[in-house]
Amino acid sequence: MPSIVSNYIYTLVALTAVSALLLYSLNSYTLTLRNTSETDQLRNILNGVAAKANEILTLVTATNSSVTVYLNLPTTIGNQQYWMRIRNDSSCAWAEGSLGQMSEGNAELRVFLSSKTSTSGYFISAHGQALLQGYLNGSTPQLNLASVGG
C-alpha cells in the first residue's frame, strides 16, 4: 500500500514540473511574438518619418524654402514608450529609435535618409506631437526633429 501512495505522489510531482515547463515555454513564446510585433511597429514608424524627412528635404532643396510638418505618431507601442532621433555623420544621415527609455549608445533600429543633410533633434513618444522642420542653412539642407506640447 505505501508504494502505491508514493507512486501517486511522484506522478503528481512529475506532472506539476511538466506543467510548469509548458507554461513557461508558452509564456516565453507569447512574449517573443509581442516583442517582434512591437519592433515591426517601430520600424514602420521610423520608415514613415524617414519618408517624410526625405520629402521635406527634396522640397526644401528644390524651392529654397523652409517646411514645418507635424507628425501624428502613436503615444505608445503596445504599452511601451518609444523614442527616435535623427543624426548624421560626414557621409550620411539617418533616423534611429528604440523601445523604452532613451539611451545614448544603443538604438534598436536605424533607417537611412536618402540625401546628405545636417540633422538634429529627438522625439520621445509620450511627450506630445512630433515636429519635423527642414530649411537651407547656406547651401546645406538642415533637418530638425522636436516634440511639441505634451
C-alpha positions in Angstrom: 0.0 0.0 0.0 2.7 2.6 0.8 4.3 2.1 -2.6 1.1 2.9 -4.4 0.8 6.2 -2.5 4.4 7.2 -3.2 3.8 6.4 -6.9 0.9 8.8 -6.9 3.0 11.5 -5.2 5.8 11.0 -7.7 3.4 11.2 -10.6 1.8 14.4 -9.2 5.2 16.0 -8.8 6.3 15.0 -12.3 3.0 16.3 -13.8 3.5 19.6 -11.9 7.0 20.0 -13.2 6.0 19.3 -16.8 3.0 21.7 -16.5 5.3 24.4 -15.1 7.7 23.9 -18.0 4.9 24.0 -20.6 3.5 27.2 -19.1 7.0 28.8 -19.0 7.5 27.9 -22.7 4.2 29.2 -23.8 4.7 32.5 -21.9 8.1 32.9 -23.4 6.8 32.3 -26.9 4.0 34.8 -26.4 6.5 37.5 -25.2 8.6 36.8 -28.2 5.7 37.3 -30.6 4.7 40.5 -28.8 8.2 41.9 -28.9 8.5 41.1 -32.6 5.2 42.9 -33.4 6.2 46.0 -31.4 9.6 46.1 -33.2 7.8 45.9 -36.5 5.5 48.8 -35.5 8.6 50.9 -34.5 10.2 50.0 -37.8 7.1 51.2 -39.7 7.1 54.5 -37.7 10.7 55.1 -38.5 10.2 54.3 -42.2 7.3 56.8 -42.2 9.4 59.5 -40.5 12.3 58.9 -42.9 10.0 59.1 -45.9 8.5 62.4 -44.7 12.0 63.7 -43.9 13.1 62.8 -47.5 10.1 64.5 -48.9 10.8 67.7 -46.8 14.5 67.7 -47.9 13.5 67.4 -51.6 11.0 70.2 -51.3 13.4 72.5 -49.3 16.2 71.9 -51.8 14.1 72.4 -54.9 12.3 75.5 -53.7 14.8 77.1 -51.3 12.2 77.4 -48.6 11.5 76.2 -45.1 9.0 73.5 -44.3 7.4 72.5 -41.0 5.4 69.3 -40.6 3.5 68.0 -37.6 3.6 64.2 -37.4 0.8 62.2 -35.9 2.6 59.4 -34.1 1.2 57.0 -31.6 1.9 57.7 -27.9 2.9 54.2 -27.2 3.7 50.9 -29.0 1.9 48.2 -27.1 2.2 49.5 -23.6 5.8 50.8 -24.1 7.1 54.3 -24.6 9.5 54.7 -27.6 11.9 57.3 -28.8 13.6 58.4 -32.0 16.2 60.8 -33.1 17.8 62.0 -36.3 21.5 62.0 -36.7 24.2 62.4 -39.3 27.9 62.0 -39.8 30.1 63.1 -42.7 28.8 60.5 -45.1 25.0 60.1 -44.4 22.0 60.9 -42.2 19.6 58.5 -40.5 16.6 58.2 -38.2 17.1 55.8 -35.3 14.9 54.7 -32.4 14.1 52.1 -29.8 11.5 51.0 -27.4 11.8 52.0 -23.7 13.9 54.8 -22.3 16.2 56.9 -24.5 19.8 55.9 -24.3 22.8 57.5 -25.8 24.5 54.5 -27.4 22.1 51.8 -28.4 19.4 52.4 -31.0 17.4 49.2 -31.8 16.6 50.3 -35.4 18.1 52.7 -37.9 16.7 53.9 -41.2 18.9 55.9 -43.6 17.8 59.1 -45.3 18.4 59.5 -49.0 20.3 62.8 -49.0 23.2 64.2 -47.2 22.0 66.7 -44.7 22.7 68.2 -41.3 20.3 66.9 -38.7 19.5 67.4 -35.0 16.8 66.6 -32.5 14.8 63.8 -30.9 11.3 62.8 -30.1 10.0 60.8 -27.0 6.6 59.3 -27.6 4.7 60.3 -24.5 5.8 64.0 -24.8 3.3 65.4 -27.3 3.3 65.6 -31.1 6.4 65.3 -33.3 7.6 68.3 -35.3 9.8 67.9 -38.3 11.4 71.1 -39.7 13.5 71.5 -42.9 15.3 74.5 -44.2 18.5 75.5 -46.0 21.4 76.7 -43.9 23.5 78.3 -46.6 23.6 75.5 -49.2 23.3 72.7 -46.7 19.8 71.2 -46.0 19.0 71.2 -42.3 16.5 68.9 -40.7 15.3 69.1 -37.1 13.1 66.8 -35.1 11.4 68.0 -31.9 8.5 67.4 -29.5 5.6 69.9 -29.3 3.1 70.0 -26.4 2.8 67.2 -24.1 
